[in-house]
Amino acid sequence: MVVAGASAEVTRSTRDNPVRGATLTLREVSHHFDLDGQPLPVLDRISLRISRGEFVALLGPSGCGKSTLLRLVAGLNAPSAGSLLVDGEVIDGPDPSRVVVFQDPTLYPWRTVWNNVALGPEARGLLGTHRERIEDALRLVGLTGFANAYPHQLSGGMSQRAALARALVNDPKLLILDEPLGQLDSLTRITMQSELVSLWQRVGFTALLVTHDVEESLFLSSRVVVLSERPAQIRAEVVNTRPYPRHRGDPHLAELRHEVFARLGLDATW
């Protein structure tokens, strides 16, 4: 099912925690970079609303501006035109309630897992009052037994779990995921996809994911936003109403995959 300009209703189990995430609104967002004195358009009038507690994936050709859009949402850059709002407030810079998880875990090799996860509270002078929260974050990602380990002692999947714990310790309302599983081997990636869904359901944050993996986008999200070539515009929105947990062999997911490939202009290869 393809819906343009609509927001998907979040499907959750009655066992899940209450939704605590933020509402994200993009209004006619455009952005360009200066290249040799000339503007290079990257985003073109992107309008999008993501509901509280929704999991949305962004798909599009390489270099179309997906990561740029995430940086604007994170407040790391300001848009050239338009506005971005969280819970009705304009994004005018970074905030602990909006946390980015990158493809590279970027753990400090000289710090233990516990101390890497503690970076946010430590930087804000809250380490003394946030020790229990750090322990909770490690427990959420299954790393309690590795609190004193160093990054070189971790597998790729464990390193990414540590990066997720470092994000969760800030109790984010919006988790911004820039291909966080892109460097993992296929088996670890499949495992981490399920763990990411579980975290989202338990914690209740809003999630915005950039990925190049069509199957991953459909397995994780309630809505897939398909972007065009640069300068990116929204080409389509594919709503996935399948309940969680999802099964990769589901014929309905295969139909949605075909639909997404068609929207990307790749249906001839399907």
Backbone bond lengths (Angstrom), bond angles and torsions (degrees), N, CA, C in turn:
res aa  C-N    CA-C-N  psi(-1)  N-CA   C-N-CA  omega(-1)  CA-C   N-CA-C  phi
1 M - - - 1.459 - - 1.517 108.46 -
2 V 1.315 117.29 131.92 1.459 121.85 -178.39 1.516 108.76 -116.32
3 V 1.322 115.77 129.24 1.449 120.91 -179.39 1.515 108.23 -128.00
4 A 1.307 117.91 129.03 1.458 121.64 177.41 1.512 109.79 -98.16
5 G 1.339 115.46 126.95 1.453 120.29 174.70 1.503 114.86 68.87
6 A 1.336 118.84 24.62 1.454 120.95 179.83 1.506 110.01 -120.48
7 S 1.324 115.74 157.32 1.454 121.63 -179.34 1.506 109.77 -104.91
8 A 1.336 117.13 133.09 1.449 120.98 179.86 1.515 110.60 -77.70
9 E 1.317 115.68 144.07 1.457 120.49 175.28 1.514 108.57 -78.37
10 V 1.322 117.45 132.57 1.451 121.53 -176.23 1.518 109.80 -75.10
11 T 1.344 116.73 127.68 1.443 122.45 179.58 1.514 109.08 -98.80
12 R 1.332 116.76 118.02 1.454 121.26 -178.56 1.514 109.95 -135.11
13 S 1.322 114.97 153.55 1.448 121.01 174.20 1.516 109.73 -75.68
14 T 1.333 117.36 152.35 1.455 120.92 177.98 1.514 111.43 -66.91
15 R 1.339 117.28 -14.66 1.458 120.67 178.70 1.522 112.16 -80.85
16 D 1.330 117.13 -11.87 1.464 120.01 -173.76 1.525 111.59 -75.09
17 N 1.331 115.42 157.41 1.452 121.14 174.79 1.524 109.66 -65.24
18 P 1.341 117.47 157.25 1.455 119.97 175.51 1.528 110.86 -58.89
19 V 1.318 115.87 148.21 1.462 120.82 179.09 1.522 109.30 -68.06
20 R 1.343 116.67 127.76 1.463 121.62 -177.60 1.517 111.86 -120.90
21 G 1.313 117.08 4.02 1.453 120.18 -174.04 1.512 113.46 -73.32
22 A 1.337 114.08 -178.78 1.460 121.88 -178.41 1.519 110.55 -106.63
23 T 1.315 115.73 157.42 1.457 122.32 171.34 1.527 108.52 -91.55
24 L 1.330 116.58 130.50 1.463 121.86 -179.66 1.523 109.14 -114.42
25 T 1.329 116.06 130.29 1.462 121.33 -179.48 1.527 109.60 -128.10
26 L 1.321 116.11 127.22 1.459 122.45 174.44 1.524 107.84 -112.85
27 R 1.327 116.32 127.81 1.456 121.62 -178.03 1.528 110.66 -120.72
28 E 1.323 115.28 106.76 1.466 121.20 174.53 1.532 111.92 49.57
29 V 1.324 115.74 48.74 1.463 120.88 -176.09 1.535 110.54 -81.15
30 S 1.306 116.24 123.26 1.463 123.06 173.47 1.524 108.91 -125.50
31 H 1.334 115.00 153.24 1.467 118.39 179.35 1.515 109.50 -153.12
32 H 1.332 115.17 145.95 1.460 120.19 175.54 1.528 108.98 -141.61
33 F 1.318 115.39 157.60 1.457 122.16 173.29 1.518 108.72 -110.27
34 D 1.319 115.82 153.18 1.467 120.52 174.02 1.517 108.53 -88.70
35 L 1.323 117.54 120.93 1.456 123.48 -179.10 1.518 108.09 -125.15
36 D 1.331 116.02 108.96 1.468 121.22 -178.59 1.521 111.68 53.85
37 G 1.344 114.40 40.43 1.458 119.18 176.87 1.514 114.66 81.83
38 Q 1.329 117.23 0.05 1.456 121.45 179.93 1.527 109.93 -116.80
39 P 1.350 117.92 143.27 1.463 119.74 178.90 1.530 111.09 -72.41
40 L 1.327 116.34 134.46 1.457 122.53 174.69 1.526 107.37 -111.02
41 P 1.348 118.48 101.25 1.471 120.38 -178.35 1.523 111.19 -64.45
42 V 1.340 115.94 134.56 1.462 121.27 -178.66 1.524 111.20 -118.44
43 L 1.319 117.42 -44.48 1.468 122.75 179.14 1.517 108.94 -123.61
44 D 1.325 116.59 140.91 1.461 120.68 -175.08 1.530 110.49 -130.23
45 R 1.319 115.37 99.87 1.475 123.45 172.70 1.533 112.52 51.84
46 I 1.315 115.68 58.83 1.457 121.74 178.00 1.531 109.19 -83.80
47 S 1.316 116.21 120.84 1.465 122.10 174.43 1.524 108.19 -121.94
48 L 1.337 115.76 128.93 1.455 120.22 -173.09 1.523 108.68 -159.45
49 R 1.332 115.91 142.13 1.460 120.23 173.75 1.522 108.68 -126.36
50 I 1.334 115.83 127.64 1.458 121.74 178.52 1.516 107.61 -115.21
51 S 1.323 116.26 123.65 1.452 121.59 -174.38 1.519 111.81 -74.81
52 R 1.299 115.30 160.89 1.461 122.14 177.18 1.530 110.49 -57.84
53 G 1.334 116.69 124.21 1.456 121.22 178.49 1.512 115.52 79.61
54 E 1.331 118.46 7.64 1.467 121.43 179.74 1.526 110.06 -83.06
55 F 1.328 116.28 152.40 1.467 122.89 174.92 1.522 107.00 -114.29
56 V 1.338 116.50 111.63 1.461 122.45 -175.91 1.518 109.46 -119.47
57 A 1.335 115.98 137.77 1.465 121.36 177.68 1.524 109.80 -112.48
58 L 1.333 115.73 142.72 1.466 122.48 174.39 1.518 108.75 -106.94
59 L 1.322 116.24 127.11 1.464 122.86 176.86 1.512 108.77 -124.70
60 G 1.326 115.86 146.08 1.459 119.34 176.35 1.509 109.91 177.16
61 P 1.330 117.53 169.57 1.461 121.10 -179.50 1.526 111.56 -59.17
62 S 1.305 116.23 153.22 1.459 121.02 177.52 1.531 110.04 -59.05
63 G 1.324 115.84 132.73 1.456 120.41 178.37 1.508 115.18 82.42
64 C 1.341 117.69 10.42 1.471 118.76 -175.69 1.522 112.43 -81.87
65 G 1.335 118.25 -13.51 1.464 119.57 177.67 1.521 114.33 118.50
66 K 1.329 118.30 12.61 1.472 121.05 -178.08 1.525 111.47 -62.48
67 S 1.327 116.94 -49.44 1.462 120.30 -179.02 1.523 111.08 -67.31
68 T 1.316 117.01 -33.25 1.463 120.48 175.31 1.522 110.26 -60.88
69 L 1.325 115.84 -42.72 1.467 120.33 178.62 1.530 110.79 -61.72
70 L 1.321 116.68 -40.13 1.466 119.82 177.95 1.524 111.26 -63.33
71 R 1.324 116.91 -39.62 1.467 120.30 179.16 1.532 110.81 -63.61
72 L 1.317 117.31 -35.74 1.463 120.29 176.73 1.525 110.18 -67.22
73 V 1.338 117.10 -41.98 1.463 120.82 178.53 1.523 110.53 -63.81
74 A 1.329 116.88 -38.44 1.464 121.06 179.22 1.528 112.24 -71.20
75 G 1.324 117.41 -15.90 1.453 120.91 -177.76 1.511 113.38 84.40
76 L 1.335 116.98 13.70 1.459 120.99 179.60 1.525 111.63 -77.46
77 N 1.330 116.42 -24.97 1.467 122.94 174.06 1.515 108.44 -136.83
78 A 1.330 116.13 157.51 1.462 121.40 175.70 1.521 109.03 -100.58
79 P 1.325 118.88 143.55 1.463 120.54 179.85 1.523 111.68 -68.81
80 S 1.321 115.94 153.15 1.462 119.88 175.40 1.522 111.02 -70.52
81 A 1.329 116.07 -29.91 1.466 121.54 178.30 1.524 108.35 -155.04
82 G 1.329 115.70 157.09 1.455 120.23 179.89 1.521 111.53 86.42
83 S 1.326 115.56 -174.04 1.462 120.04 -176.77 1.521 111.14 -144.26
84 L 1.333 114.76 153.20 1.463 122.82 175.61 1.522 107.22 -124.43
85 L 1.337 116.36 134.27 1.452 120.91 -176.38 1.529 110.69 -131.77
86 V 1.323 116.23 141.20 1.460 122.78 171.64 1.516 107.63 -116.11
87 D 1.325 115.84 120.77 1.470 121.59 -176.98 1.524 111.17 51.07
88 G 1.336 115.70 38.20 1.458 121.47 176.38 1.507 115.44 84.56
89 E 1.355 118.39 -5.41 1.459 121.62 -179.97 1.531 109.78 -101.88
90 V 1.331 116.26 134.62 1.462 121.43 -177.90 1.532 110.19 -65.20
91 I 1.322 116.36 134.24 1.464 121.78 174.98 1.524 108.12 -76.29
92 D 1.332 116.37 116.98 1.468 119.68 -179.24 1.519 111.82 -125.69
93 G 1.330 117.14 16.74 1.454 121.50 177.73 1.510 110.19 163.03
94 P 1.336 117.47 176.32 1.466 120.53 179.34 1.524 111.15 -65.42
95 D 1.337 115.91 155.53 1.455 121.76 178.42 1.523 108.45 -152.54
96 P 1.336 118.92 141.92 1.468 120.79 -179.36 1.523 113.66 -59.66
97 S 1.330 118.14 -20.12 1.467 120.48 179.17 1.522 112.23 -75.76
98 R 1.368 116.08 -11.56 1.470 121.68 176.00 1.523 107.48 -121.99
99 V 1.325 116.25 110.42 1.465 121.22 -173.18 1.520 110.25 -119.74
100 V 1.339 116.56 135.81 1.461 122.29 179.84 1.526 109.70 -100.26
101 V 1.341 115.78 133.78 1.460 122.23 170.22 1.525 106.65 -113.57
102 F 1.350 116.21 118.26 1.454 121.09 -174.69 1.530 111.55 -93.16
103 Q 1.328 114.82 172.25 1.463 121.36 177.70 1.520 111.14 -61.01
104 D 1.325 116.56 -41.53 1.459 122.35 176.71 1.529 108.28 -90.40
105 P 1.346 118.73 125.20 1.469 119.95 -179.13 1.524 114.38 -59.14
106 T 1.335 118.29 -23.44 1.472 124.15 178.10 1.534 112.40 47.90
107 L 1.322 115.88 48.90 1.458 120.18 175.16 1.523 109.17 -82.22
108 Y 1.336 116.89 142.94 1.460 120.64 176.23 1.531 108.80 -75.48
109 P 1.349 118.13 119.90 1.467 120.29 -173.08 1.518 114.26 -65.46
110 W 1.325 118.68 -22.94 1.461 121.52 -178.00 1.538 112.59 -89.61
111 R 1.331 116.76 -0.82 1.464 120.50 179.39 1.523 109.77 -111.07
112 T 1.324 116.57 143.74 1.464 120.56 176.11 1.526 109.61 -67.32
113 V 1.331 116.28 168.91 1.460 120.83 176.31 1.528 109.74 -55.81
114 W 1.329 116.63 -46.34 1.474 120.19 -179.47 1.526 110.66 -58.01
115 N 1.319 116.49 -45.53 1.463 119.75 -177.86 1.522 112.75 -71.81
116 N 1.341 117.79 -28.64 1.460 119.76 173.26 1.527 110.70 -67.08
117 V 1.324 116.19 -43.46 1.464 120.38 179.70 1.524 110.58 -65.66
118 A 1.326 116.54 -29.66 1.464 121.44 -176.57 1.526 113.56 -80.34
119 L 1.329 118.57 -0.49 1.466 120.86 -173.54 1.525 113.21 -56.99
120 G 1.336 117.26 -44.72 1.460 120.14 -178.03 1.516 112.98 -61.89
121 P 1.341 117.59 -56.82 1.465 118.74 177.64 1.533 113.21 -58.39
122 E 1.342 116.16 -37.28 1.463 119.34 179.56 1.524 111.05 -63.55
123 A 1.335 116.90 -43.37 1.462 120.93 -179.30 1.526 111.78 -63.82
124 R 1.335 116.89 -28.72 1.461 121.00 -179.03 1.528 112.40 -95.72
125 G 1.347 116.83 7.33 1.453 120.94 178.80 1.513 113.86 70.72
126 L 1.348 117.12 27.59 1.463 121.41 -175.24 1.525 112.73 -114.23
127 L 1.325 116.90 12.84 1.465 119.46 -173.90 1.527 111.94 -59.08
128 G 1.314 117.28 -40.34 1.455 120.35 -177.20 1.507 113.86 -62.30
129 T 1.332 117.58 -32.52 1.467 121.68 -177.60 1.520 113.38 -98.63
130 H 1.356 117.67 -4.72 1.464 120.59 -174.64 1.527 113.50 -113.03
131 R 1.317 117.90 12.91 1.467 119.32 -178.23 1.528 111.81 -61.45
132 E 1.310 116.56 -40.90 1.467 119.48 179.05 1.521 110.86 -65.58
133 R 1.332 116.62 -36.74 1.464 120.30 178.62 1.525 110.59 -65.55
134 I 1.335 117.38 -37.25 1.467 120.68 177.32 1.525 110.13 -63.89
135 E 1.347 116.35 -43.69 1.460 120.30 177.17 1.529 110.73 -61.90
136 D 1.322 117.15 -40.22 1.473 121.13 179.13 1.526 110.82 -63.19
137 A 1.346 116.64 -41.65 1.462 120.34 -179.38 1.530 110.72 -64.06
138 L 1.333 116.79 -42.37 1.463 120.53 177.36 1.524 110.83 -63.03
139 R 1.323 116.39 -38.38 1.461 120.48 178.85 1.536 110.50 -65.75
140 L 1.327 116.94 -40.88 1.466 121.24 -179.48 1.522 112.10 -59.07
141 V 1.332 116.92 -37.21 1.469 120.07 -176.48 1.529 112.39 -98.25
142 G 1.328 117.11 4.99 1.459 120.30 175.68 1.510 115.25 76.10
143 L 1.335 117.73 31.85 1.463 120.94 -178.21 1.534 112.83 -117.64
144 T 1.310 117.86 19.31 1.467 120.12 -178.17 1.529 111.37 -55.17
145 G 1.315 116.64 -40.86 1.461 120.67 -177.75 1.509 114.37 -76.77
146 F 1.337 117.27 -2.16 1.469 121.03 -177.30 1.527 111.41 -119.40
147 A 1.323 117.20 19.97 1.466 120.75 -177.09 1.521 112.02 -58.95
148 N 1.336 117.37 -34.22 1.469 120.88 -176.90 1.526 113.42 -97.88
149 A 1.327 116.43 6.76 1.461 120.29 178.09 1.531 109.93 -79.52
150 Y 1.342 115.73 158.81 1.456 121.81 175.68 1.530 109.35 -103.19
151 P 1.329 117.39 156.56 1.465 120.06 -176.31 1.523 114.49 -51.90
152 H 1.326 119.08 -36.50 1.459 120.03 -177.96 1.532 112.10 -68.50
153 Q 1.322 116.77 -12.58 1.456 121.40 178.95 1.532 112.66 -93.69
154 L 1.325 116.69 1.34 1.462 121.80 -176.55 1.519 111.40 -104.41
155 S 1.336 115.69 149.95 1.461 120.65 170.12 1.530 108.77 -75.96
156 G 1.337 116.34 172.85 1.464 119.90 178.56 1.517 112.31 -60.39
157 G 1.338 115.89 -43.26 1.453 119.52 179.98 1.519 112.35 -65.29
158 M 1.332 116.57 -39.42 1.456 120.63 178.92 1.533 110.98 -67.26
159 S 1.323 116.84 -37.08 1.463 120.20 177.06 1.528 110.65 -62.36
160 Q 1.343 116.07 -40.85 1.459 118.98 179.60 1.521 110.96 -70.28
161 R 1.342 117.65 -32.43 1.465 120.27 174.03 1.533 110.04 -62.69
162 A 1.335 116.02 -40.23 1.467 119.77 178.28 1.527 110.77 -63.02
163 A 1.338 116.64 -39.50 1.464 120.27 177.63 1.526 110.88 -64.58
164 L 1.333 116.79 -38.19 1.466 120.26 177.04 1.523 110.50 -65.88
165 A 1.346 116.85 -41.87 1.462 119.91 178.20 1.524 110.65 -61.55
166 R 1.336 116.69 -39.78 1.471 121.05 178.59 1.527 110.68 -61.69
167 A 1.336 116.49 -33.28 1.461 120.11 176.63 1.526 110.93 -75.40
168 L 1.329 116.97 -44.02 1.461 121.26 -174.88 1.515 113.07 -67.83
169 V 1.333 117.40 -26.70 1.461 119.97 -177.95 1.528 111.42 -63.65
170 N 1.341 116.87 -20.73 1.462 121.59 177.14 1.526 112.52 -84.38
171 D 1.353 116.12 1.05 1.462 122.08 -179.53 1.532 110.91 52.46
172 P 1.345 117.33 54.97 1.464 119.84 -174.61 1.520 112.49 -68.77
173 K 1.317 114.70 144.94 1.461 120.15 170.54 1.525 110.70 -85.41
174 L 1.335 115.48 -26.49 1.463 121.37 -179.94 1.520 108.72 -131.85
175 L 1.343 116.27 118.43 1.456 121.82 177.39 1.524 108.07 -102.05
176 I 1.330 116.01 121.64 1.461 123.25 -174.87 1.526 107.09 -105.74
177 L 1.308 117.10 116.11 1.462 122.44 -169.85 1.527 110.20 -114.67
178 D 1.327 116.07 108.16 1.473 121.18 -177.83 1.528 109.04 -99.93
179 E 1.316 116.87 86.94 1.468 123.77 -177.66 1.533 111.66 47.41
180 P 1.322 118.29 54.38 1.463 120.25 -172.17 1.525 114.04 -67.88
181 L 1.331 117.73 -16.76 1.464 120.33 -177.72 1.524 111.76 -110.60
182 G 1.337 116.68 9.36 1.457 121.61 -171.50 1.513 115.25 -65.08
183 Q 1.341 118.46 -25.69 1.466 120.49 -176.63 1.530 112.83 -97.67
184 L 1.326 117.30 2.59 1.460 120.36 -177.07 1.523 111.33 -87.08
185 D 1.339 116.75 152.32 1.462 119.76 173.11 1.522 108.97 -66.96
186 S 1.339 116.84 162.74 1.463 121.35 -169.39 1.527 112.77 -61.57
187 L 1.339 118.32 -39.92 1.461 120.37 -178.36 1.532 110.94 -69.39
188 T 1.327 116.84 -43.23 1.459 120.26 178.06 1.525 110.18 -65.48
189 R 1.313 116.55 -37.48 1.465 120.49 -179.95 1.525 111.29 -62.60
190 I 1.335 117.01 -42.34 1.464 120.64 178.64 1.527 110.38 -62.62
191 T 1.331 116.30 -42.99 1.470 120.35 178.30 1.521 110.94 -62.01
192 M 1.337 116.65 -45.01 1.454 120.92 -177.80 1.532 112.27 -67.36
193 Q 1.330 116.81 -30.88 1.463 119.36 175.75 1.518 110.74 -60.08
194 S 1.327 116.49 -45.88 1.468 120.33 178.95 1.524 110.95 -64.48
195 E 1.334 116.41 -39.30 1.461 119.86 -179.91 1.529 111.36 -67.76
196 L 1.332 116.45 -34.69 1.455 120.01 179.11 1.530 110.73 -66.93
197 V 1.335 116.76 -41.87 1.466 120.52 175.88 1.527 110.25 -60.58
198 S 1.334 116.14 -44.08 1.462 120.55 179.75 1.523 111.60 -60.65
199 L 1.333 116.50 -43.23 1.462 120.48 177.45 1.523 111.31 -61.24
200 W 1.314 115.86 -46.06 1.467 120.92 -179.94 1.533 110.71 -59.21
201 Q 1.319 116.92 -43.45 1.455 120.14 -179.23 1.524 111.94 -67.60
202 R 1.323 116.87 -37.72 1.467 119.82 -177.37 1.518 112.80 -76.15
203 V 1.342 116.58 -38.79 1.461 120.27 -172.95 1.525 111.90 -89.09
204 G 1.330 117.62 -37.12 1.455 120.72 174.77 1.510 116.44 90.28
205 F 1.355 118.05 14.17 1.464 120.19 178.72 1.526 110.93 -74.07
206 T 1.324 115.78 162.92 1.466 122.48 168.43 1.522 107.06 -83.64
207 A 1.330 117.94 139.51 1.468 121.03 -177.72 1.525 110.38 -125.10
208 L 1.332 115.30 134.04 1.465 122.80 174.45 1.520 107.26 -124.25
209 L 1.325 116.13 115.58 1.463 122.87 -172.33 1.519 111.34 -115.56
210 V 1.339 116.49 133.45 1.464 121.99 166.33 1.519 107.86 -103.08
211 T 1.317 116.43 129.81 1.455 121.49 177.28 1.530 109.16 -150.27
212 H 1.347 115.93 156.16 1.453 120.82 172.36 1.529 110.96 -102.17
213 D 1.330 116.30 1.86 1.458 122.62 -174.52 1.524 109.19 -99.79
214 V 1.333 116.74 108.72 1.469 121.22 -177.19 1.525 110.68 -61.74
215 E 1.326 117.33 -44.98 1.460 120.19 -179.58 1.522 111.17 -61.98
216 E 1.331 116.71 -41.30 1.460 120.61 178.31 1.521 111.24 -61.23
217 S 1.311 116.74 -42.72 1.466 120.33 -178.81 1.528 111.13 -61.77
218 L 1.323 117.15 -38.48 1.464 121.05 -178.88 1.521 111.91 -78.40
219 F 1.320 117.45 -31.29 1.462 121.01 178.91 1.527 110.91 -69.79
220 L 1.345 116.52 -35.46 1.459 121.13 -173.47 1.522 113.81 -92.35
221 S 1.316 117.77 -40.08 1.463 119.12 -162.72 1.520 113.64 -102.83
222 S 1.324 113.71 161.76 1.459 120.63 173.23 1.529 111.16 -91.86
223 R 1.326 116.55 -11.86 1.465 120.62 179.67 1.519 109.35 -155.35
224 V 1.315 116.31 134.52 1.461 122.56 177.92 1.530 108.26 -111.38
225 V 1.336 116.13 120.31 1.463 121.43 178.01 1.521 107.40 -98.57
226 V 1.333 115.88 117.86 1.463 122.17 -176.55 1.530 108.79 -97.39
227 L 1.333 115.42 122.68 1.457 121.29 -178.88 1.525 110.89 -101.62
228 S 1.328 115.46 154.05 1.460 122.37 178.97 1.524 110.51 -85.57
229 E 1.327 115.62 -179.42 1.469 120.79 170.81 1.524 109.68 -60.37
230 R 1.352 116.05 160.09 1.457 121.63 177.86 1.522 110.52 -62.88
231 P 1.343 117.58 138.45 1.458 127.44 -4.01 1.524 110.70 -73.64
232 A 1.313 115.62 129.80 1.455 121.40 -169.62 1.523 112.14 -66.40
233 Q 1.322 113.93 134.13 1.453 123.09 166.92 1.525 107.09 -125.34
234 I 1.327 116.71 160.38 1.459 119.23 176.84 1.518 108.60 -76.95
235 R 1.322 115.00 116.90 1.462 120.75 -179.37 1.526 111.16 -85.89
236 A 1.331 116.94 -37.82 1.463 120.98 -179.23 1.511 109.75 -166.49
237 E 1.329 116.36 162.10 1.456 122.75 172.53 1.531 107.45 -127.31
238 V 1.315 116.07 122.56 1.459 122.18 -178.25 1.522 108.36 -107.47
239 V 1.310 116.51 116.18 1.458 122.09 -177.04 1.520 109.79 -91.68
240 N 1.321 115.42 132.31 1.461 121.32 179.82 1.527 108.46 -114.50
241 T 1.311 117.03 105.75 1.460 121.64 -176.59 1.520 112.77 -93.81
242 R 1.344 117.79 4.22 1.456 120.13 179.40 1.527 110.58 -61.73
243 P 1.341 118.18 133.67 1.462 120.56 179.48 1.522 111.47 -71.43
244 Y 1.314 115.72 161.17 1.461 122.21 175.13 1.523 108.18 -96.47
245 P 1.333 118.59 148.71 1.472 127.54 -2.65 1.516 111.09 -73.41
246 R 1.332 115.67 146.29 1.455 121.75 -179.67 1.520 110.37 -96.70
247 H 1.317 115.63 156.52 1.460 121.60 -177.59 1.526 108.68 -120.47
248 R 1.317 116.07 129.60 1.464 121.12 -172.21 1.522 113.04 -64.50
249 G 1.326 116.86 -22.59 1.458 119.74 178.79 1.519 114.09 -87.63
250 D 1.319 117.56 4.42 1.460 122.05 -178.90 1.535 110.19 -61.03
251 P 1.343 118.02 122.04 1.476 120.07 -179.73 1.528 112.66 -58.75
252 H 1.332 116.75 -30.95 1.468 119.09 179.87 1.526 110.82 -65.95
253 L 1.338 116.97 -37.69 1.464 119.51 177.18 1.529 110.82 -65.43
254 A 1.339 116.23 -34.42 1.468 119.69 176.94 1.528 110.32 -64.11
255 E 1.327 116.83 -39.01 1.470 120.45 177.40 1.530 110.81 -64.41
256 L 1.332 115.94 -42.54 1.461 119.58 179.02 1.526 111.37 -65.81
257 R 1.343 116.55 -37.05 1.473 119.90 176.82 1.519 109.82 -58.77
258 H 1.328 115.58 -45.47 1.463 120.19 179.29 1.526 110.05 -60.31
259 E 1.329 116.33 -41.93 1.460 120.65 -179.83 1.527 111.31 -63.08
260 V 1.334 116.63 -42.87 1.462 120.14 -179.83 1.521 110.73 -65.95
261 F 1.339 117.07 -43.88 1.465 119.92 177.34 1.521 111.07 -59.15
262 A 1.329 116.53 -38.55 1.464 120.36 178.51 1.531 110.20 -63.47
263 R 1.323 116.40 -41.58 1.457 120.33 -179.76 1.525 111.87 -68.38
264 L 1.338 115.77 -24.95 1.452 120.68 176.27 1.540 111.91 -86.54
265 G 1.333 116.63 -2.64 1.451 121.23 -179.20 1.512 113.39 79.25
266 L 1.357 116.85 21.42 1.459 120.75 -175.83 1.528 111.76 -116.67
267 D 1.319 118.05 16.87 1.467 120.28 -176.07 1.532 111.96 -65.70
268 A 1.334 117.35 -23.59 1.455 119.79 -179.78 1.534 111.78 -67.44
269 T 1.354 115.61 -21.60 1.471 119.62 -179.85 1.520 112.09 -92.21
270 W 1.314 117.45 -4.07 1.477 121.55 -176.12 1.522 110.97 -78.62
